[in-house]
């Protein structure tokens, strides 16, 4: 490794597949913000627990209706 590294990050990539540097297309679009990610990290377990509770409740309801008879 020399004093300076090769800053050509494209390497052997064909020109037709390289992104156009400087265009607006270079940056990703519709990326969630950090605040939205934090909210999703809290809401995901809550939504999972609610969905699990609904499934258990419906399963118990059908179990009681079929086995016990109402």
Secondary structure, 3 states (H helix, E strand, C coil): CCCCCCCCCCCCCCHHHCCCCCCHHHCCCCCCCHHHHHHHHHHHHHHHHHHHHHHHHHHHHHHHHHHHCC
